[in-house]
């Protein structure tokens, strides 16, 4: 009986200690949510070293790198992840966003539209449409920018900066009445938003023939 008792004691001790180690292990997603992006990246790198095909680790690392504006690194890491899971919409979105800030607008649109096709009601759908709108503005496709940014503010109606960008896209398309409406909406949300104030003044001047 004694050996059994010792074994049982060791087993119970192990069960008692295991939750402590589990609690001590850092959670990359929680670190990301706490805005501790560099720490989240380190944890993800450690996880990938142990489990190279851990797609969730690549996702959190990509999100964190985007937050730190390390767009080249985000793109490089996500391209490795694409090789593991080519249809993961989270990775496709990260690639698309990195492309935007790296000035690769055609590639960005292809990836962002891919996210929309795979996850039309995804958590990042509003941001994706905003990013698409920014791409279309850079490409001077202002009507497409209007459509994308209108969709973005449909999903996120209290984002004053996006309303101001919608106003800008419409103004560049010479749709002045609707541009003024978008600027006004931005100013209702944030009366001190400089871009919206300038846009509203510019539209007013144009409508008066100035």
C-alpha positions in Angstrom: 0.0 0.0 0.0 2.9 2.4 0.8 4.2 2.6 -2.8 0.7 3.3 -4.0 0.3 6.1 -1.4 3.5 7.7 -2.5 2.5 7.5 -6.1 -0.9 8.9 -5.3 0.7 11.7 -3.4 3.0 12.6 -6.3 0.0 12.5 -8.7 -2.0 14.8 -6.5 0.9 17.2 -6.1 1.3 17.3 -9.9 -2.4 18.0 -10.3 -2.1 20.8 -7.8 1.0 22.4 -9.4 -0.2 22.1 -13.0 -2.8 24.9 -12.8 -0.2 27.2 -11.3 2.1 26.7 -14.3 -0.8 27.1 -16.7 -1.7 30.4 -15.1 1.9 31.6 -15.3 2.2 30.9 -19.0 1.6 34.2 -20.8 -1.3 34.4 -23.2 -0.4 36.2 -26.4 -4.0 37.3 -27.2 -4.5 38.8 -23.7 -1.2 40.7 -24.1 -2.4 42.0 -27.4 -5.7 43.1 -25.9 -3.8 44.8 -23.2 -1.8 46.7 -25.9 1.4 44.9 -24.9 2.2 44.3 -28.5 6.0 43.6 -28.1 5.3 41.1 -25.4 2.6 39.4 -27.5 5.1 39.1 -30.4 7.7 37.4 -28.1 5.2 34.9 -26.8 4.0 34.1 -30.4 7.6 33.6 -31.5 8.1 31.2 -28.6 4.9 29.3 -29.5 5.9 29.1 -33.2 9.3 27.8 -32.2 7.6 24.9 -30.4 4.7 24.5 -32.9 5.7 25.9 -36.3 2.2 25.4 -37.8 0.4 27.3 -35.0 -1.7 29.6 -37.2 -3.3 31.4 -34.2 0.2 32.5 -33.1 0.9 33.9 -36.5 -2.4 35.8 -36.4 -1.8 37.5 -33.0 1.8 38.3 -34.0 0.6 39.8 -37.3 -2.0 42.0 -35.5 0.7 43.1 -33.0 3.2 44.0 -35.7 0.5 46.1 -37.4 -0.2 47.9 -34.2 3.5 48.7 -33.9 3.5 49.9 -37.5 6.1 47.3 -38.4 4.3 46.6 -41.7 7.2 44.8 -43.5 7.6 42.4 -40.6 3.8 41.8 -40.5 3.8 41.0 -44.2 6.8 38.7 -44.0 5.3 36.8 -41.0 1.9 36.5 -42.6 3.3 35.2 -45.9 4.8 32.3 -43.9 1.4 31.8 -42.4 -0.3 31.8 -45.8 1.8 28.8 -46.8 0.4 27.0 -43.8 -3.3 28.1 -44.1 -3.9 29.9 -47.4 -7.6 30.5 -46.8 -7.5 31.9 -43.3 -9.3 35.2 -43.6 -7.4 36.6 -40.6 -4.1 36.2 -42.2 -5.4 37.5 -45.6 -6.6 40.6 -43.8 -3.2 41.2 -42.2 -1.5 40.8 -45.5 -3.9 43.3 -47.1 -3.5 45.9 -44.3 0.3 45.6 -44.5 0.1 46.1 -48.2 -1.9 49.3 -47.8 0.7 50.9 -45.6 3.5 49.7 -47.8 1.9 51.4 -50.8 1.0 48.2 -52.6 -2.5 49.3 -53.3 -3.4 46.8 -56.0 -2.2 43.9 -53.9 -3.9 45.3 -50.9 -7.3 45.5 -52.7 -7.0 41.9 -53.9 -6.3 40.6 -50.3 -8.9 42.9 -48.7 -11.6 41.8 -51.2 -10.5 38.2 -50.4 -11.3 38.8 -46.7 -14.7 40.2 -47.6 -15.5 37.1 -49.7 -14.4 34.8 -47.0 -15.7 36.7 -43.9 -18.5 39.2 -45.1 -19.5 39.7 -41.5 -16.1 39.3 -39.9 -14.9 41.2 -36.8 -12.7 43.4 -39.0 -15.1 44.0 -41.8 -15.5 47.8 -41.1 -11.7 48.3 -41.0 -11.3 46.3 -44.2 -13.8 48.5 -46.1 -12.1 51.6 -44.7 -8.7 50.3 -45.9 -10.2 49.6 -49.3 -11.5 53.1 -49.4 -8.0 54.5 -48.7 -6.6 52.3 -51.5 -9.2 53.6 -54.0 -8.4 57.2 -53.0 -4.7 56.6 -53.6 -5.6 55.1 -57.0 -7.9 58.1 -57.7 -10.9 55.8 -58.1 -13.2 58.1 -56.1 -16.5 56.5 -56.8 -15.2 53.1 -55.6 -13.8 54.9 -52.6 -17.2 56.3 -51.9 -18.8 52.9 -52.0 -16.1 51.4 -49.7 -16.1 54.2 -47.2 -19.9 54.3 -47.1 -19.9 50.6 -46.2 -17.3 51.2 -43.6 -19.3 53.9 -41.8 -22.4 51.7 -42.1 -20.7 49.2 -39.9 -19.0 51.8 -37.7 -21.3 54.8 -37.7 -19.5 56.8 -35.0 -16.1 57.0 -36.6 -15.7 60.7 -37.4 -12.4 60.3 -39.2 -14.0 57.8 -41.6 -16.9 60.1 -42.3 -14.4 62.9 -43.1 -12.6 60.6 -45.5 -15.9 59.7 -47.1 -16.5 63.5 -47.5 -13.1 63.8 -49.2 -13.8 61.0 -51.6 -17.1 62.5 -52.6 -15.6 65.9 -53.0 -12.9 64.6 -55.3 -15.6 62.9 -57.3 -17.3 66.3 -57.5 -20.3 65.0 -55.6 -20.4 68.2 -53.5 -23.8 68.0 -51.9 -23.2 64.5 -50.5 -19.6 65.4 -49.6 -21.0 68.2 -47.5 -23.4 65.8 -45.9 -20.5 63.5 -44.9 -18.4 66.3 -43.6 -21.4 67.5 -41.5 -21.8 64.1 -40.1 -18.2 64.0 -39.1 -18.5 67.4 -37.4 -21.5 66.2 -35.4 -19.5 63.4 -34.1 -16.3 65.5 -33.5 -16.8 69.3 -33.9 -13.0 69.8 -33.6 -12.0 67.5 -36.4 -9.8 69.6 -38.6 -10.1 67.5 -41.7 -13.8 67.8 -41.6 -13.8 71.5 -41.0 -11.5 72.1 -43.9 -13.5 69.9 -46.1 -16.8 71.6 -45.2 -15.2 75.0 -45.9 -13.9 73.8 -49.2 -17.2 72.3 -50.3 -19.0 75.5 -49.3 -16.6 77.6 -51.4 -17.1 75.4 -54.4 -20.9 75.4 -54.1 -20.8 79.2 -54.1 -18.7 79.1 -57.2 -15.5 80.2 -55.5 
